Amino acid sequence: MTKELLIATDNNTLVRAEEFLNDFRSEYLIELDNSFMNILIAFTEAVNNAIYHGNKKDSNKKVLIRLEKNSKDFIIYVRDEGDGFVESEVPDPTLPENLLKQSGRGVFLIRKLTDDMNIDSTNSGTEVMMGFRL
């Protein structure tokens, strides 16, 4: 089962994305439990990163979300149209000098909350794949 949503980068992007995720959850009977809360947090972080860091809030750029479910896994893809980034250059949010910063925890949180994660980043966009065992 696969569904996609292509949305413009604007003030309602995150709300529409969360509604899309919740509709998919309801349709495919994914339980609303603590593990789904991890999915929601990771998803929200990925979409926020696509909006703010990838697309830099440029309303001409889109965010593509693809949700896939099979008998064992729930996989989420979030793709932006930004300039890409180098994951190894993202500061470690657990270092003392970064603990009080307002941002910079998204990739760290996603990695901790998912069973599988991959970032494919080029100069034409970044796609984050998040896998969850059901």
C-alpha positions in Angstrom: 0.0 0.0 0.0 1.5 3.3 -1.1 0.2 6.9 -1.1 1.9 10.1 -2.1 1.3 13.8 -1.3 3.0 16.7 -3.0 2.5 20.0 -1.2 3.8 23.5 -1.5 6.1 24.9 1.1 3.9 27.3 3.1 2.5 27.9 6.6 0.1 24.9 6.2 2.5 22.4 4.9 3.1 20.6 8.2 -0.6 20.6 9.1 -1.5 19.0 5.7 1.4 16.5 6.1 0.2 15.4 9.6 -3.4 15.0 8.3 -2.1 12.9 5.4 -0.2 10.7 7.9 -3.1 10.3 10.2 -5.5 9.5 7.4 -3.1 6.8 6.2 -2.8 5.4 9.7 -6.6 5.2 10.1 -7.1 3.7 6.6 -4.5 1.0 7.1 -5.2 0.3 10.8 -1.9 1.3 12.2 -2.4 1.5 16.0 -2.4 4.8 17.7 0.1 3.9 20.5 3.5 4.9 21.8 5.3 3.5 18.7 3.1 5.6 16.5 4.1 8.6 18.6 7.7 7.9 17.6 6.6 7.8 14.0 4.8 11.1 14.3 7.7 12.8 16.0 10.2 11.6 13.4 7.8 12.4 10.5 7.3 16.0 11.9 11.0 16.5 12.2 11.6 15.3 8.6 8.9 17.5 7.2 10.1 20.5 9.2 13.6 20.0 8.0 12.3 19.8 4.4 10.4 23.1 4.8 13.0 25.1 6.8 16.4 23.7 5.9 15.8 22.1 2.5 13.3 24.4 0.8 14.2 27.4 3.0 10.5 28.3 3.2 10.5 29.0 -0.5 6.8 28.8 -1.6 7.9 27.9 -5.1 9.4 24.6 -3.8 7.5 21.4 -3.0 7.7 18.7 -0.4 6.9 15.2 -1.6 5.8 12.6 1.0 5.4 9.0 0.2 4.0 6.5 2.7 4.3 2.7 2.2 3.1 -0.1 4.4 3.5 -3.9 4.1 2.9 -6.6 6.6 6.1 -5.9 8.6 7.1 -2.3 7.9 5.9 1.2 7.6 8.2 3.4 5.5 8.1 7.1 5.1 9.9 9.2 2.5 10.1 12.9 2.7 11.8 14.8 -0.2 12.5 18.5 -0.5 13.8 20.6 -3.5 16.7 22.2 -1.6 20.4 22.4 -2.3 21.3 19.3 -0.2 23.6 18.9 2.8 26.4 16.7 4.1 25.1 14.7 7.1 28.5 14.4 8.7 28.7 18.2 8.8 25.6 18.5 11.0 26.7 19.4 14.5 26.2 16.7 17.2 23.4 18.0 19.4 24.7 16.0 22.4 27.9 18.0 22.6 28.0 20.5 25.5 28.3 23.5 23.2 25.1 22.5 21.3 22.9 21.5 24.2 21.2 24.9 24.6 20.8 25.6 20.8 17.2 26.1 19.6 17.6 23.8 16.6 19.8 21.1 15.2 18.3 18.0 16.7 16.1 16.8 13.8 18.4 14.3 12.2 19.5 13.0 15.6 15.9 12.5 16.7 14.9 10.8 13.5 17.8 8.4 13.7 17.0 7.6 17.4 13.2 7.1 16.7 13.4 4.9 13.5 14.3 1.3 13.0 16.0 2.2 9.7 16.9 5.6 8.2 18.7 6.8 5.1 19.4 10.3 3.8 20.0 10.8 0.1 21.1 14.4 -0.4 22.2 16.0 -3.7 22.3 19.6 -4.9 18.7 19.1 -6.3 17.1 18.0 -3.0 17.2 15.7 0.0 15.2 12.5 0.6 14.9 11.1 4.0 13.7 7.5 4.3 12.4 6.4 7.7 11.6 2.7 8.3 9.5 1.4 11.3 8.9 -2.2 12.1 5.2 -3.0 12.8 
